[in-house]
């Protein structure tokens, strides 16, 4: 039979049974009350019949899910979320975050979706505010622009979505520039030129030359081929340029 340790509550003189000797000795040492008397003491002290407390700043009701949270809030005299946010809104002003902290912040926001109400509030808050770089030309030099492009490409590589450029095509265009002494731009060099909403795979401005690099999936989908032809005709009409298409399968890629 399991040994039981018993003692009487110093308040109500009710018998309290302990399962362990350690618990019994701690209760004797602290002269603690039974559970019923402790609960009654808390109810009298904190008025726990109510499941809320008042905010000391705005006097609004703060509701809590359990009694322990309410007791802790009363002891700390906590404010409601609205009042707390007003105080802590500019707590990070002038502070510099470490890379580790920025990474943790980024991970904490991944997968979160904003509600339509939140999106609308963001839109209204930005309404009428002009971008800081609107109308400003030549803010960055060519070295900085190249670093920005490379950073964007690296970001695309690390993101869940696929990168919107062909690594093999970029290598070929680099070789073409070197072999022909051209200065054509592409995704990894000066960025793709944008024309009427389309990004050109390769564009040489001095020769007004456009080259499009077609992977094999372009030839397996008839609708995609039709879109490519329409896109080509629009670009030619806009730039009045020489337009060439390269099929990846037909290229001699041993040169690269």
N, C-alpha and C positions, 0 to 999 in steps of 0.2 A: 504494500500500500504506500502511495506517495505521501511524503511528510508535508504537512501544512503548518504555516506559521500564522498565528492570530494575535490581534491586538485590538483595543477599543479606541474609537475615535474620541479625541479630547473634547469635541464640541457636542455631538449628539449621543455619545457613549455607545454607538452602534458597533457591532463586531465587524472587523475587516480581515479578510483572509488573504494571505500572500503566498504565491507559488514558489518563491525562492527566498532563501535566507538573506541574500544581499538586499532584496527589496524590503524585507522586514526590518533589517538593521538600519537602512537609510530612513525609513519612515519613523523609527524610534528616535533616531538621531535628530531629525528635523521636526519631530512632533507634528507630523502632517495630518491633515483631515482626511476623511473618506471622500469618495468621488461626489457623493450627493452634496456634502457641505461645501466642497470646492466650487461646484457648479452654482450653488446658491450664492456664494460669495461673489462670483463673477457677475451674476445676473443683477445683484444689488449694486455693485460698483459701476458697471458699464451700461446698465439698462439694456440688456441684450434682447429684450422682447422685440425691439426694433431691429431691422436688418440694414439700417443706413445710419450715416452720420452727416452733419452739416459741414460744408466747406468753410474754413475760417475766413476766407477772402470774399467770396461771392454769396455765401449762405445758401448755396444749392445743395440738394440732397445727393449723397454719394452712397450707392447701393453696393453690397458685398455678397459674395456667394456663400461664405462660411463665417462662423463666429470668430475663428482665430484671426482672419484677415481684418475683421472689424475691430477687434481688440487692439491689434497692432496699429491700425490707422488712428484709433483714438489716442493711444499712447504717444504716437509720433506727431499727432495733430496735422496729418497730411492734407494737402489741398487737392481739389479736383483736377482733372487732366487739362482743362482749359486754362486754369490759373497757373498750373505748373509750366505749360507750354509758353505762356506769355513771358515768364521769367527766364526760361531756358532757351528762348528762340535764337538768341545771338550768342550762345555760349561758345560757339566755335569760331567767332569772328576774330580774324588775325592769327589763328592757330594753324600750324602746318601739320598735316597728317603724314605718318610714315607710310612706306609702301605696303607694309604688312597690314596696317589699319585700313588702307584704301582697298586692298584685296578682300579683306573681311567684309567691308561695306558692300563691295560689288557682289560677293557671294550671297550676302543676306538679302539682296534685292532680286536675285535671279529667280525666275519662275513666278514672280508676283504680278498680278494683273490689277490695273486700276479700274475702278468702277466708272461708269459713264458720267456720273455726277462729279467725280474727282477730275476727270478729263475736261469736263466743261468748265470747272472752276479754274483749272490751269490755263485753258484757252482764254478765259475772260481776264485773268490776271496779266497775260502777255499781250492782250489786245491794245493796239496803239503804240507799243514799244518797238522802236526800230532796232534792227541788229546793229551791234557796235561797229561791224566792219562794212556796213552798207555804203556803197559809193567810194570806198577807199581802195585805191589801186596801188599795187606795188608795196604792200605791207611787208611781204616776205621776199627774201632773196631766193635765187634758184636752188641753193644748197638746202635751205629750210624747206622749200616746197618738195624737194626730192626726199627728204627725211619724213615729211608728212605722208607722202605716197607710200613709202616703204612701211611706215607704221600702220597705215590702213590695210595694206596687203597682209601684214603679219596678223592684224586683228581678224581679218577674214579667214586666215588659216586656222586660228585658234577658236573661231566661233563655230557654232553648231551648223550654220549654213555653209554651203560650199562656196569657195572663192570664185568670183566672176571673171577669171582670166585663165588662160592656158599657159602653163609653165613652159611647155615645149615651144609654143608659138613665140613667146617672149624671147627665148634663146635664139630662135631663128631670126627674129627681127633685129636682135643685137648683132648677130653675125652679118646680116644684110647691111646694116648701117656701117659696120667696120669694113666690109668687102667693097661696098659701093661708095664709101665716104659720104653717106647720107646722114641726115639728122632727123630721121623719122621718129615720131613719138608713138608709144604704146603703153600698156598698163604699168610696166616696171620702169619706164623711162619717160619722164615728163607727163605721164598720165594719158589715158585715152581721150582723144578729141571728141567732144559732144556736138552732134549736128542734128537739129530738129528733133531732139529727144533720143537720138541713137548714139551709141558709143562705138567709135571706129576702132577696129583691132590694130590698124597701123595707118598712120597718115604722115606723108612727107610734104610739108607746106611749100617748099620751093618748087617742087615738080608738080604740086597739086595732085598727088598720087595716093590712092586708097587701096589697101589690101585687106581682104577679109579672110580669116583662117577658119575653114569649115571642118569640124570633126565629123565622124562617120554618122552620128545620129541625125545630122542635117539631111542625109540622103535616104534615111529609112522612114522618114515621116513626110508625106506629100504636102500636108498643110503647112509644115514648117518650111519646106522648100518654096512654096508659094509666098509665104511671108518674107523670106529672104529676098526673093525677086522684087517684090513690092518695095521693100526697104532699100534695095540697091537702086532702083529707079528714082526714088525720092532723094537719095543722097546725091546722085548724079545731077538731078535737076537743081538741087540747092547749091552744090559746089562747082558744077560744070568741070568735073575732074575725070581723070583716068581711073577706072575701077577694075581691080583684078581679084579673082577668088582663088585661094589655094586649098586644095583638098589634102588633108593630112596624110592619107594613105598613099597618095601619089608622090610625096616629097622624098627626096634623097636626104635623109636626116643624118647620114654618116659624117657630113661636113661639120655639123655642129659640135 
